[in-house]
């Protein structure tokens, strides 16, 4: 079965045909780094991670890009509490996000571009839009004229006459049309724009705004508009058109609608072929949101339940369906993961048992393995249906349990194939930790690496460079690549 995806642009389930038959470009609208990441964010991350994994499983070379928005009024609102400037606050939360991503066993994107490092590209795109009469300058700000883009509204399925005013109220007098949106904002940040986002411990709004980042431009000092950021970053790191553009359901309008308009106006080409939107994670009948305060952070969830339970919970609902966080749904995920893990361990134990024979053949077990592989592929090719994919693995666990409980002699080959199926599909595609210790053991391993690096630094300080090099080489033998920087050593696990 060929992969099919639900394309928000058409509203249909379409056969997936990338621009390059051997490679796929995948862009995900990342997090505004102003708050701790919560399970609503993790829902998007984990589903995009599995999309990446499945596309790679199908044989594509996946070019996955995900941005960090580090220039935003909400970040400025945290100054004084979480850092001394907008840039400080952003760096703190970017580091937190990276740690959360690693704790969730996410595959690394090719790059994680930041708005602050792509201002030249943003300015260049805005200049192009002005030169081609899609945008206009007003009092040092620049706006996109939505009436110049004939297909405006095609993603969100809206008519221009029905679209309400966009942007801050004080911008309306500068615009030609109420629905026009800002590409470049003159000056810095208005204290009134951050007051509603501040909380106890932050400094006064006017002082916080003095720390906001601004850049020189042909229209004067200012900051990028929100929507232009993703257009500039994605087109910088991925070719046109992007094969798959993913984001949260709440970004369809205005963010993604505006991305399409400005990108296609600037390049004259289709911006993205397939638009996939991850539905909301709800709790107590509301969207899980930092602004509502009804969130459960990624860090707290992983600490309490472990990464495999969290991933099982998030993948137990397909990305295109809304999900609910509650004690009941978490309990279901705990039970589901424990069933999978116990079955896997039972298969490993039986396969390594003296009663596992080369000449024993269990037809039901081997048929269950073949069925699981076939049905897993069908589920994943049906718009990345992770719920059904997990169900196929659960059925395989049932066949393993029956074989181990009822057989006096085990089918070694059948059990080995079942183990490999769980590791390849459940581990390699769904990112679950079959055969891998969870939670605390990972943290302990990280602590041990840090300890060895501390010893290595002590050896270097004592001019024992030969021993320091030996420690580095020993770590690399274990799959830990050490990099020496001006700020001290860093490492990554290969």
C-alpha angles and dihedrals in degrees: 000000000000120000113264125188135191105246113204088200092065100019089230138112101249135189108253113242113167122207090246114041090215102042140045129204113211125186125186124190102235135207130295098233101228104103140028111281114255136196091273089063091042090055089063094041095051095046092048088048090055091046087054091048095047094047088051089048088055088057103259124139098235120212103193120184126181124176136217115218102215098162112071141120091243089061092051088052089064095056113125094025102053102017145343096258142014090265092050093051091048093050091050093053095041088057089048091050092050090052091049091050092052091048090055093054093242120170110244118256118235089250138352103212120197126214093232092060095049102053093115090056090047092052090047092054092047090051090053091051091051092047091052093047096246092114139033138200122238123178093333095314125101125217134191112236103225092195090067093062107072096198096051108142096029095122098046091036094236134141116233092237090058096051115104126223116291130212134017119338092241090060095062096083090057096051130091090212129020091233094055112114134214121260094172127017120211120236122348135304124315112231089226089062093062104035094089090053098050124102139184114309098031122116123250113294096244091053092047091051090057088067094054115119119248133176137204115254139167087266096048136267113336152113135266120265115245101250099047091060097072092043092055095043096045095046090047094056103027133048123246123293104032110220099216126016113187131188144140120294090245091062097063089095131057101354103048094033089055092045090058094048098049096038096049091042090052098044103028088227137099107277101208130359101204124033114196121185125198110220122234129278108227132197125186089356096305136094112267102248141162090225092055093046092225097118137120111212122234090236093054093045094051091046093051102039108015128243096277094056091046092050091045090051093049094045095045088084119052114245092246092060128071115252132210127219112208140130088264096053092045091050089051090052092049091052093045094051093045089052091052094044095046091049091049092050090047090053091049092048094049094044090054093044122110088238092065108104136192092221098049115098125189107194094191092052094048092045089050090055092050091046093049092052093047096045093043089055091047091051095048093045088053095079094302093297098189093172092063091040091058089047091057091054090049089055089052090052088054091055091048091051093050092049095048094044097046106032122086089196122035130230100237096190093046092050092046091052091048091051092048091049092053092047095045099042104023094036105028098037106025093033095231119153104245105171092001124111113242136227112332097037090057090051090048091052090052090049091052092051090050090050092052090049090052090052090048091052090051090052091050091049088054090050090248091138095155092058090044090054090049091054091049091049091049091052091049089051086059091051098263112128112205121206123189114216136172088261093052134272123328129184143195131198112237 
